[in-house]
Amino acid sequence: MRDKKRSRAFWYSLVVIFVLALVPRVIYPVARFMEWYPRSVQFWEALAQGNLEDTYQRYHPGVTTMWIAGFGQRVYALARGWSTQELLDPPDGPLGPQSPPAQAAVATLSLVVSGCIVLTYILLRRLIGQRAAFAAGCLLALDPFFITHSKIIHLDALMSSFMLLSVLLLVSFLRDDKTIYLIASGVFAGLAFLTKSSSGFLAPFAALLVVLDSLLKERSARLSSWRGQVWRVIRSLIVWGLVATCVFFLVWPAMWVKPGEMLGRIAKSALKHAEEPHDRAAFFARRLIDDPGPLYYPAVLAWKTTLVTLPSVCAAIVSLAKHWREKSSRPLWYILIYALGFLLAMTLGAKKLARYMIPVLAALDVLAGWGLSRAADAAQRLKWPKKPIWMPPALIAVALVGQGVLVLRHHPYYGTHHNLLLGGSRVAQHVLHMGDQGEGLDLAAQFLNTYPSAERMEVGVQNMANLMFGSNFSGRTRPIDRPVDYRVFFINSVQREFLIGLWEDSWEECQRREPLWSASFDGVPYVWICPNYPYDPQAFDIEHRLGVQLGDHVELLGYESSSDQVTAGDTFTVTLFWQSDGRLVEDYHVFVHLLSMDGDMVAQQDSVPVSGARPTWSWRDAEVLRDEHTLVTDADLPPGTYTLSIGMYDYATSVRLPAVTPDGKHLPEDRVVLQEIRVISP
């Protein structure tokens, strides 16, 4: 009965972890770039055509990403009857992170990453126990930075999953001395090597770990046969290396035809990244710098962990330090060494990006799960009146629910999470660059799409390559320094001063005036929409201010008149100042009437606003339009006092728009009386 309960609990735990891992990753991908989407399409096309050399697409080399993402693309294309070209240029809309074929690619990657998290949980059960393994699995599934990079067609999340599994399988081999674990570790190492070249760290780490474990075992067992130990080390590393090499060659068809050339390209590029910084300076501690130095990655880890994982990692390290002699803690030491070693390796490189720390964060999640379990056990050992046996599981459950609440509230923009223990995003914005994946730019596009004239709009953006805006916007996206209707600014480009010479002046102007719209996460603005047209009524010297509402979308701010006296036969002008909410779809015309005291019309002009140049359906949100009208009086117009009035009507139906004063009074005949005009004889 007890075994049946344990088996049931195991399967329930497995399902819970898989669902927690998959759901946030597969729903609504968020990505500013999609370089690996076309590469995956071309990879599979090369396979289909038998051009094995062309399965090399990039030096990373990204082979596993292209296999997995390309499979999702091909399934989608098969279901829709699409060709390869249609995958690259979808007939049903622009290609972007939320387009269906891209979502299919992300879904297959998310399935693989979620499966790796579940397999990690299974391995951890044997290494650190059921309770700690479940906590670690949930923390891995709900790691916000890990989720962020699992929702895009890229390399780091997949590589981190394979690396962690390779390490855990190697640790399992060292503990249980089962060759199957060693072989499996080599398999996942090979997959990691195929994903990204930085996973090459696994090779020296595996050698270090096997040698270190051998030394520890020889010391504890006081074995006299050092030769046997040396042979065991050599044999283990040979098996591990051979398996990884075989996987690397077998899974990548380009290696079947030109292995030397492919390896040379990878080695050359890896060396270049180690020696040369990123072409765009990093933002760190309020300044831009090519190489942010050794404190950069610790800062990334501090702010990308959570309110739950950071204290739990600290608890794990304290517990390891206290019980460092215990053999049971050895797997945790190995995981900690792996995390610190990879951190050091990345720190030595000149090119530094926050996403390079995902392998370290994944390892820290494992340590956090164990640390959380140890902390819960320690809490029960305190002097309580009663010590219920359910206290440790309850404390762990509360912590995991807290993790879920903290993280899932950021859906779908998990990259906007920053550790609340360190002040959250409000403090992090001064330390790290924000908005790695274009978070909120899609909301800006959706906001502009709500305007009836959105498809005719031209909007300037700082980075044309960022797909989160352009792929969601129904109008035209242009460089930010061009003549446009609106300019969209994004926090990442502002912090990193991307092409600042093109937008610095307009950005300063936007900050001086209130943006039309903005999106904030955790109290930090990420996106601003600023009109590139006059929209502040106070900036206009309007002689007579009115504030009369015409219909639901138009306001007559005021007017100016060339004179209140005119000679019969002469002309005079009246300038109207309009403002709307940009929601107009109708073609409204303006009428300007000069009426006698008896109500007879003696002069008029009906026209499209701004001399026909700005029909009302082209009016933009909050835009102030200066609309000049000229009236011609008859030469025989009798002298006297006349009334100047205006209004607006629907050209299709001739129905006037209701005219309402600021105090809510409905004006007769929906006519706005402006002033009296005195006509004198010639």
ZAMARGU-4260 file (C-alpha; in steps of 0.2 Angstrom, whole numbers, plus 5000, padded with zeros to 4 digits):
<rodrens>
0) 5000/5000/5000 | 5014/5012/5005 | 5023/5008/4988 | 5007/5012/4979 | 5005/5028/4987
5) 5023/5033/4983 | 5021/5028/4965 | 5005/5038/4964 | 5013/5053/4972 | 5028/5052/4960
10) 5017/5052/4945 | 5006/5067/4952 | 5022/5076/4955 | 5029/5073/4938 | 5013/5079/4930
15) 5013/5095/4941 | 5031/5099/4936 | 5028/5096/4917 | 5012/5107/4917 | 5021/5121/4927
20) 5035/5120/4915 | 5025/5119/4899 | 5011/5131/4901 | 5020/5147/4903 | 5032/5143/4890
25) 5020/5138/4876 | 5008/5152/4878 | 5011/5169/4869 | 5029/5169/4864 | 5038/5185/4867
30) 5054/5188/4856 | 5063/5203/4849 | 5072/5193/4836 | 5069/5177/4826 | 5086/5173/4818
35) 5084/5154/4821 | 5067/5153/4813 | 5073/5155/4795 | 5089/5145/4799 | 5078/5130/4805
40) 5068/5131/4789 | 5083/5131/4778 | 5091/5117/4789 | 5076/5106/4785 | 5076/5111/4767
45) 5094/5106/4765 | 5090/5089/4773 | 5076/5087/4761 | 5087/5092/4746 | 5101/5081/4752
50) 5113/5096/4753 | 5121/5090/4769 | 5134/5104/4769 | 5120/5117/4771 | 5114/5110/4787
55) 5128/5122/4794 | 5119/5138/4796 | 5128/5147/4810 | 5144/5144/4820 | 5135/5142/4837
60) 5130/5128/4829 | 5112/5128/4835 | 5109/5111/4827 | 5097/5104/4840 | 5087/5120/4840
65) 5085/5118/4821 | 5080/5100/4822 | 5067/5103/4835 | 5060/5120/4829 | 5061/5114/4811
70) 5050/5099/4816 | 5037/5110/4823 | 5037/5121/4807 | 5036/5106/4796 | 5021/5099/4805
75) 5012/5116/4804 | 5017/5117/4785 | 5011/5100/4782 | 4994/5103/4791 | 4992/5119/4780
80) 4999/5113/4764 | 5012/5126/4764 | 5029/5126/4755 | 5046/5130/4762 | 5044/5148/4754
85) 5027/5150/4763 | 5035/5146/4779 | 5048/5160/4776 | 5035/5172/4770 | 5018/5167/4777
90) 5003/5171/4766 | 4991/5175/4780 | 5001/5189/4789 | 5018/5195/4794 | 5030/5183/4802
95) 5033/5187/4820 | 5034/5179/4837 | 5015/5177/4838 | 5013/5171/4820 | 5006/5153/4820
100) 5022/5144/4812 | 5033/5153/4824 | 5022/5147/4838 | 5023/5129/4832 | 5042/5130/4832
105) 5041/5137/4850 | 5029/5124/4856 | 5041/5110/4851 | 5055/5118/4859 | 5045/5121/4875
110) 5040/5103/4875 | 5058/5097/4874 | 5063/5109/4888 | 5049/5104/4899 | 5053/5086/4896
115) 5071/5090/4901 | 5065/5098/4917 | 5054/5082/4921 | 5069/5071/4918 | 5080/5082/4929
120) 5067/5080/4943 | 5068/5061/4941 | 5087/5061/4942 | 5086/5072/4957 | 5074/5061/4967
125) 5089/5048/4968 | 5102/5061/4972 | 5093/5073/4985 | 5077/5064/4989 | 5059/5066/4984
130) 5054/5082/4993 | 5070/5092/4988 | 5068/5085/4970 | 5050/5091/4969 | 5055/5108/4975
135) 5069/5110/4963 | 5058/5104/4949 | 5045/5117/4952 | 5058/5131/4954 | 5066/5126/4938
140) 5049/5126/4930 | 5045/5143/4937 | 5061/5151/4935 | 5056/5168/4926 | 5073/5170/4917
145) 5073/5152/4911 | 5055/5154/4905 | 5059/5170/4896 | 5072/5161/4885 | 5062/5145/4883
150) 5048/5156/4874 | 5059/5160/4860 | 5067/5151/4845 | 5085/5152/4852 | 5099/5141/4860
155) 5102/5146/4878 | 5087/5138/4887 | 5090/5122/4877 | 5108/5121/4880 | 5106/5124/4898
160) 5094/5110/4899 | 5105/5098/4891 | 5120/5104/4901 | 5111/5101/4918 | 5105/5084/4913
165) 5123/5079/4908 | 5130/5085/4924 | 5117/5076/4935 | 5119/5060/4925 | 5138/5061/4928
170) 5135/5064/4946 | 5124/5049/4946 | 5137/5039/4938 | 5150/5044/4951 | 5138/5039/4965
175) 5131/5023/4959 | 5145/5018/4947 | 5132/5013/4933 | 5139/5014/4916 | 5122/5018/4909
180) 5122/5035/4918 | 5140/5039/4910 | 5133/5035/4893 | 5118/5045/4895 | 5128/5060/4902
185) 5139/5059/4886 | 5123/5059/4875 | 5117/5075/4883 | 5134/5083/4882 | 5134/5079/4864
190) 5117/5087/4862 | 5123/5102/4872 | 5139/5104/4861 | 5127/5104/4845 | 5117/5118/4853
195) 5130/5131/4857 | 5149/5131/4858 | 5150/5138/4876 | 5144/5121/4882 | 5161/5115/4878
200) 5164/5120/4897 | 5157/5102/4900 | 5173/5094/4894 | 5185/5101/4907 | 5172/5101/4920
205) 5169/5082/4917 | 5187/5079/4918 | 5189/5089/4934 | 5173/5080/4942 | 5179/5063/4938
210) 5197/5066/4945 | 5190/5075/4961 | 5178/5061/4964 | 5191/5048/4962 | 5203/5057/4974
215) 5189/5059/4987 | 5184/5040/4986 | 5202/5035/4987 | 5205/5045/5002 | 5189/5039/5011
220) 5192/5021/5006 | 5211/5022/5009 | 5214/5012/4993 | 5231/5006/4989 | 5229/5003/4971
225) 5231/5021/4964 | 5234/5013/4947 | 5216/5006/4947 | 5209/5023/4951 | 5219/5031/4937
230) 5213/5018/4925 | 5195/5021/4931 | 5196/5040/4928 | 5204/5037/4911 | 5191/5024/4906
235) 5176/5035/4912 | 5182/5050/4902 | 5186/5040/4886 | 5168/5033/4887 | 5160/5050/4890
240) 5170/5059/4877 | 5167/5045/4864 | 5149/5045/4867 | 5148/5064/4866 | 5158/5064/4850
245) 5148/5051/4842 | 5132/5061/4846 | 5140/5076/4839 | 5144/5068/4822 | 5128/5057/4820
250) 5116/5071/4824 | 5123/5084/4813 | 5123/5079/4794 | 5136/5093/4789 | 5149/5083/4799
255) 5146/5068/4788 | 5154/5078/4773 | 5165/5092/4779 | 5169/5089/4798 | 5186/5098/4798
260) 5179/5114/4790 | 5164/5114/4802 | 5174/5112/4817 | 5186/5125/4811 | 5172/5138/4809
265) 5165/5134/4827 | 5183/5135/4835 | 5187/5152/4826 | 5170/5160/4831 | 5171/5154/4849
270) 5189/5161/4851 | 5182/5178/4843 | 5168/5179/4856 | 5180/5175/4870 | 5192/5190/4864
275) 5180/5203/4857 | 5166/5212/4867 | 5148/5214/4860 | 5147/5226/4846 | 5134/5236/4857
280) 5140/5242/4874 | 5133/5234/4889 | 5123/5244/4901 | 5129/5241/4919 | 5128/5252/4935
285) 5121/5267/4926 | 5134/5267/4912 | 5138/5260/4895 | 5154/5249/4894 | 5161/5237/4882
290) 5166/5224/4896 | 5156/5227/4912 | 5169/5217/4922 | 5168/5203/4935 | 5153/5210/4945
295) 5141/5210/4930 | 5136/5192/4931 | 5134/5191/4950 | 5123/5206/4948 | 5113/5197/4934
300) 5111/5182/4945 | 5106/5192/4960 | 5092/5201/4951 | 5086/5187/4940 | 5084/5175/4955
305) 5068/5177/4965 | 5061/5181/4982 | 5061/5162/4985 | 5076/5156/4976 | 5089/5168/4982
310) 5087/5164/5001 | 5085/5146/4997 | 5102/5146/4988 | 5110/5154/5003 | 5102/5142/5015
315) 5109/5128/5004 | 5127/5135/5004 | 5126/5137/5023 | 5120/5119/5025 | 5134/5113/5014
320) 5147/5122/5023 | 5140/5115/5040 | 5140/5097/5034 | 5154/5097/5021 | 5160/5081/5027
325) 5144/5071/5024 | 5144/5060/5009 | 5126/5063/5005 | 5130/5082/5002 | 5143/5078/4989
330) 5131/5079/4973 | 5126/5096/4979 | 5144/5101/4980 | 5147/5095/4962 | 5132/5105/4956
335) 5139/5121/4965 | 5156/5118/4958 | 5148/5117/4940 | 5138/5133/4943 | 5154/5143/4950
340) 5165/5135/4936 | 5153/5141/4922 | 5151/5158/4930 | 5170/5160/4930 | 5172/5154/4912
345) 5159/5166/4906 | 5167/5180/4916 | 5184/5177/4908 | 5176/5180/4891 | 5175/5198/4884
350) 5157/5196/4877 | 5145/5197/4891 | 5126/5195/4890 | 5113/5191/4904 | 5107/5176/4895
355) 5124/5167/4896 | 5119/5164/4915 | 5105/5153/4912 | 5115/5137/4915 | 5120/5144/4931
360) 5103/5149/4936 | 5096/5132/4932 | 5110/5124/4944 | 5105/5137/4957 | 5087/5132/4956
365) 5092/5114/4960 | 5102/5120/4975 | 5087/5131/4980 | 5076/5116/4980 | 5088/5107/4992
370) 5091/5122/5002 | 5072/5125/5004 | 5069/5107/5010 | 5084/5109/5023 | 5077/5125/5029
375) 5059/5118/5031 | 5067/5103/5041 | 5077/5115/5052 | 5061/5125/5055 | 5053/5110/5062
380) 5068/5107/5074 | 5065/5123/5083 | 5057/5123/5100 | 5038/5122/5096 | 5025/5117/5108
385) 5020/5104/5095 | 5030/5098/5080 | 5017/5092/5067 | 5025/5081/5054 | 5016/5090/5040
390) 5026/5106/5044 | 5041/5104/5032 | 5030/5100/5017 | 5018/5114/5021 | 5032/5127/5022
395) 5039/5120/5006 | 5021/5121/4998 | 5019/5139/5004 | 5036/5144/4996 | 5032/5136/4980
400) 5015/5144/4979 | 5023/5160/4983 | 5036/5157/4968 | 5021/5154/4957 | 5012/5170/4962
405) 5028/5180/4960 | 5032/5173/4943 | 5015/5170/4934 | 5009/5188/4938 | 5022/5193/4924
410) 5014/5183/4911 | 5018/5184/4896 | 5033/5195/4900 | 5043/5185/4912 | 5059/5195/4907
415) 5051/5210/4917 | 5054/5200/4933 | 5068/5206/4945 | 5071/5201/4963 | 5060/5210/4975
420) 5073/5207/4989 | 5084/5219/4980 | 5071/5232/4976 | 5064/5224/4960 | 5063/5232/4944
425) 5064/5250/4951 | 5082/5247/4957 | 5087/5235/4943 | 5084/5248/4930 | 5099/5257/4936
430) 5110/5242/4936 | 5105/5231/4921 | 5098/5234/4904 | 5079/5230/4903 | 5068/5223/4890
435) 5078/5210/4882 | 5064/5203/4872 | 5054/5219/4867 | 5042/5217/4881 | 5027/5229/4879
440) 5031/5234/4861 | 5017/5222/4855 | 5005/5232/4867 | 5010/5248/4859 | 5006/5241/4842
445) 4989/5234/4848 | 4985/5251/4855 | 4989/5260/4839 | 4979/5247/4829 | 4963/5252/4838
450) 4963/5268/4828 | 4952/5267/4812 | 4967/5274/4802 | 4980/5263/4809 | 4984/5254/4792
455) 4988/5272/4785 | 4999/5277/4799 | 5018/5278/4799 | 5027/5275/4815 | 5045/5277/4819
460) 5055/5264/4830 | 5073/5264/4837 | 5077/5247/4831 | 5069/5241/4815 | 5075/5223/4819
465) 5064/5221/4835 | 5049/5211/4829 | 5038/5214/4844 | 5032/5230/4837 | 5033/5228/4818
470) 5025/5211/4817 | 5010/5216/4827 | 5007/5234/4819 | 4995/5235/4805 | 5003/5251/4798
475) 5020/5255/4792 | 5036/5254/4803 | 5050/5266/4798 | 5066/5272/4806 | 5063/5284/4820
480) 5072/5299/4812 | 5060/5299/4797 | 5044/5310/4795 | 5031/5299/4804 | 5015/5300/4813
485) 5021/5293/4830 | 5038/5288/4837 | 5039/5273/4849 | 5053/5272/4861 | 5059/5257/4871
490) 5068/5256/4887 | 5082/5244/4880 | 5087/5255/4866 | 5086/5271/4877 | 5097/5263/4891
495) 5110/5256/4878 | 5108/5272/4867 | 5106/5262/4851 | 5108/5274/4836 | 5105/5288/4849
500) 5110/5301/4836 | 5094/5298/4826 | 5082/5300/4841 | 5090/5309/4855 | 5082/5326/4851
505) 5064/5318/4849 | 5067/5308/4865 | 5070/5324/4875 | 5055/5332/4867 | 5044/5317/4871
510) 5050/5318/4890 | 5046/5336/4891 | 5029/5333/4885 | 5017/5320/4891 | 5018/5304/4880
515) 5002/5299/4872 | 5003/5281/4879 | 5015/5271/4889 | 5017/5253/4896 | 5025/5250/4913
520) 5029/5234/4922 | 5033/5234/4941 | 5032/5252/4941 | 5045/5255/4927 | 5040/5262/4910
525) 5046/5251/4896 | 5037/5259/4881 | 5032/5276/4876 | 5022/5282/4861 | 5025/5300/4857
530) 5015/5309/4843 | 5026/5318/4830 | 5013/5332/4828 | 5006/5346/4839 | 4994/5339/4852
535) 4996/5352/4867 | 4982/5365/4865 | 4991/5376/4877 | 5005/5378/4864 | 4993/5387/4853
540) 4989/5405/4855 | 4970/5403/4853 | 4961/5420/4854 | 4944/5413/4859 | 4944/5396/4868
545) 4927/5386/4868 | 4929/5368/4872 | 4913/5363/4863 | 4911/5345/4860 | 4904/5339/4843
550) 4899/5321/4843 | 4908/5308/4852 | 4926/5311/4845 | 4928/5329/4841 | 4931/5345/4851
555) 4931/5363/4845 | 4945/5370/4856 | 4942/5388/4850 | 4944/5400/4835 | 4952/5416/4829
560) 4943/5429/4817 | 4953/5440/4806 | 4941/5454/4811 | 4924/5458/4819 | 4920/5471/4805
565) 4920/5468/4787 | 4916/5479/4772 | 4903/5472/4760 | 4911/5463/4746 | 4926/5459/4755
570) 4932/5443/4763 | 4937/5438/4780 | 4944/5422/4788 | 4940/5412/4803 | 4952/5399/4810
575) 4946/5385/4819 | 4956/5374/4831 | 4951/5356/4832 | 4956/5341/4843 | 4949/5323/4842
580) 4953/5306/4850 | 4958/5298/4833 | 4943/5287/4832 | 4935/5295/4817 | 4930/5284/4802
585) 4917/5295/4795 | 4920/5309/4782 | 4914/5325/4792 | 4913/5342/4783 | 4914/5359/4792
590) 4901/5372/4788 | 4904/5391/4792 | 4889/5402/4790 | 4886/5420/4791 | 4868/5423/4796
595) 4857/5439/4797 | 4848/5443/4813 | 4832/5435/4805 | 4842/5419/4802 | 4845/5420/4783
600) 4861/5414/4777 | 4871/5428/4768 | 4888/5419/4766 | 4894/5401/4769 | 4908/5389/4766
605) 4907/5370/4767 | 4923/5360/4765 | 4934/5346/4771 | 4945/5353/4785 | 4962/5361/4782
610) 4957/5366/4764 | 4953/5348/4760 | 4970/5341/4765 | 4965/5333/4782 | 4948/5323/4780
615) 4942/5319/4798 | 4946/5300/4796 | 4965/5305/4795 | 4964/5314/4812 | 4976/5307/4825
620) 4974/5305/4843 | 4975/5322/4852 | 4981/5331/4837 | 4977/5349/4836 | 4973/5355/4819
625) 4973/5373/4813 | 4958/5374/4800 | 4956/5391/4791 | 4940/5395/4782 | 4937/5411/4771
630) 4920/5419/4768 | 4916/5430/4754 | 4902/5443/4757 | 4892/5450/4743 | 4895/5468/4737
635) 4877/5473/4740 | 4876/5465/4757 | 4866/5478/4768 | 4875/5485/4782 | 4871/5478/4799
640) 4876/5465/4812 | 4877/5447/4807 | 4881/5431/4816 | 4895/5419/4813 | 4892/5401/4817
645) 4900/5384/4813 | 4897/5366/4814 | 4901/5349/4807 | 4890/5336/4798 | 4892/5319/4791
650) 4895/5321/4772 | 4886/5304/4768 | 4870/5308/4777 | 4870/5327/4779 | 4866/5324/4798
655) 4875/5337/4809 | 4885/5332/4824 | 4877/5336/4841 | 4886/5351/4848 | 4887/5352/4867
660) 4895/5366/4878 | 4907/5362/4892 | 4893/5363/4905 | 4883/5350/4895 | 4871/5362/4886
665) 4865/5356/4869 | 4866/5370/4857 | 4851/5374/4846 | 4852/5367/4828 | 4869/5359/4833
670) 4876/5376/4828 | 4891/5384/4837 | 4889/5403/4837 | 4906/5411/4837 | 4903/5430/4837
675) 4894/5444/4829 | 4901/5452/4813 | 4898/5470/4808 | 4896/5473/4790 | 4898/5491/4784
680) 4895/5499/4767 | 4910/5501/4754
</rodrens>
